[in-house]
Amino acid sequence: MRFIPESQRVLDELRTEAPGLADSLLLRAALIVQLVPSCVAVCLRVQPAGLTVALADPSVALDRSVPLRRPDGEEPDGGDVLSEERWQRERAGDAESRCASSLAVAFHEHDHEHVTGQLTAYATEPDAFSAHADVILALVGAPAQTAVLNDDLPMRSLDDARDGPERLAETKAVELAVGYLMARDGIDGYVARRGLVAAAARAGVTVGAYAKTLVSEH
């Protein structure tokens, strides 16, 4: 597996804020694939930033003995799983055609009391994770019996990961806007953030979009 291009860009920017995160996720993903060979993607939603990064197997449709299948058994065209064109084709079809099973667990790093985020794995075989859920929970340091099976067959987390660079840019814009309001109005961060959210609501846009406009104007 390798990081999709959007996630690689996000991780490059977060390298100083989250050192070791990429290596840790790569290791967990490799171990999951050893347990579940039909696993085709692993995503991690990182707290508190709320950004999602993803790894995917670029050769799954070409080299694997178990290709992606639709619920009716029809096999889609081959191609690189990281190809935006291919994902657009599959998105246009049945939302559940991209995977047959998923597993979501809390991701713990270093300290088992501290939840780093949520890890979601996807596979092309039905019930691929059922027999391995407890082992995967142990791999990511999550409490027993906290796995959620087949809650994200449309692979929404992978879509979130593709939006990662834009979301990161909005997050940075929000922080810059909050700092600007604090300096301009002599207020604390909490009040500045509330004011930013209220102003965005009045303007009918997202907080990130409003923050980008505010920052660009000053």
N, C-alpha and C positions, 0 to 999 in steps of 0.2 A: 504494500500500500504506500501511497504518497499523498502529501497534502495537495488539495486542489489549489490552483493558482491563487484564488481569492484568499484562501486561508493562509497561504504562505506569505502573502503581502501583509496580512493582519499580524501574523506572528513576528515578522521582521520588525514591525513597528512596536510591538509589545515586548520585544526581547529583554529590555532592561526592567520592565515592570513585572514580567512573569518569566524569569530565567528558569530554564529546565522544563518548562511546560511542554514544548514541542517534543523533546526527547522522551519525556514521561508518557505522552500520549502515543507516540510511535511504538514504544515498548509494549504498552497495554494492547494496542491494536494488533501487534504481531502475535501476542499470546492468545488473543481472542480468535484470530484466524487459525491458529494451530488447533484450537478446540473445535472451531466451527468453520470448516473449509469453504462453505458456501457464503460466508460473510463477505459482503462486497463494499461496505462503507462503515466508518465509525465517526461519529460526531461528538463534540464536547461543547456544551454551553457553559461558558466561563463566568463565574460570579466574581465580583459584583458588577462587572462591566456589561453582562448580558449579551456578549458576543458569542457567536458559534463558529468553531473551526471544524474542518472535516478532512478525513483521509478517505481515499477511494482506491480501489484496485483498477488501474487503467487497462488491464488486459482481460478482465472478467468475461467479456462477450466474445473474445477471440480464442482464448486459450483454455478456459475452464471446461471440464467435462460436463458441468451442469450449467447451461446458459440461462440467461434471464428468460422467464416464461410469463405469459399472461395467465389469468385464472382459467381461460378456456383451453390452455395448452399450446396456444400459438406462440411461436418464437419470434421476437422482434428482430429487425436487421441488426447485424453486428456493428462494431465500432468502439471507439474509445469511450469508456464510461465517463471520462472527464470532459467529453465533447459537449459544448453548449448546444449544438445542433441536435445531438441525440437526445439530450435531456428535454429539449423543447418538444421533440416528437413524442416522447413518452408522456410528457405532461399533458399533451393534447388528447391522449387516450384515457383509458381508465386510470384513475388516480392510484389504484392499488396494483397496477401492473408492474411497478418498478421493483417491488420486493414482495416476498411471501411471508416474512416474519421479521419482527423487530424486538429489541430488548432495551429498556431504559432503566438506568440505575444511577444512584448518587455517586459522584466521583470524589474520592477523598485523596488528598495529596499530603504526604509527610505526617500530618496529625490526623488521626482517625476521627477526632472530634470536630474537625474543620472540613466543611463541605466546599470543595473547589468548584463544583458545577454538576451538571447532569450529562452523563455519557449515554449515547444511544447507538446501538449497533444494528445493522441491517443485513439480512441474508436472503438468498433466492430460494431456499428450501423451506417449506412449511414446518413449523415446530422445530426449527434448527436450534433454537436456544433453550428449549424446554429442559433437556437433560443436563445442560451445562450452566444453568442460571446461578446456582450456588457457588460454583467455581469462579465464574466471572465476578460475582459479588466480592469474593475474597481478593481477586486480582486488583480491584479498584478500591478496596478498603471499605466497602459499604456494609451496613448491618445486614444480617441474614433476613430473608423473606421480605425484602424491599424492592425486588425487581418487578417491573411492569412489562408484561409481554404483549406484543402486537398492538401497541397503542399509537404507533406512528407508521403504519404501512404506506401512506403517501409520501414518506420521507421528507416531512416538513423541515426537519433540522438541516438537511442538506440544502434545501432552498434558502434557509436562514444563513447558512455558511456562505452561499454565493453572494448574499447581500452584505457580507462582513465588512469590506472596505468602506462602503457607503455609511454603514452604521457606526464604524469607528470614527469616520470624519465628522459625523453628527455629534458623537459623544465628545470629541475634542472641541467642537464649536460650542457646545453647551457649557463646557468648563471655562472656555475663554469668555463667553458671554456673562457667566456668573461672576467671574473675576472683574470684568469691566463694570458691571452694575454695582458690585461691592465698592469699587474705587470711586465711581461717579457719585453714588448716593450715600456713601458712608454707612452701609448696612452689612449685616453678616451674611454668610453663605446661604443659610436656610431661608432668610427673607428674600434674598436675591433670586434664589431658585424658584420660590413660590411666585414671585413677580413675573419671572420669565415664563412659567407655565401658564399663568393667567393671561399674559399678553398674547401668547401663542393661541390660546383658546379664543380670545376675542378676535384675532386675525383669521381664525379658521384654518390654521396650518399646524403641522407638528412642531413640537418644541425644538427638535433638531433643525428644521427648516427655518424657523424664526431666529434661532441662535445664529445660523449661518448668515442670514441677512443682516442681523445686528452687528456681527463681527466684521462683515465686509464693508459696512458703512462707517466703521470707526477704526 
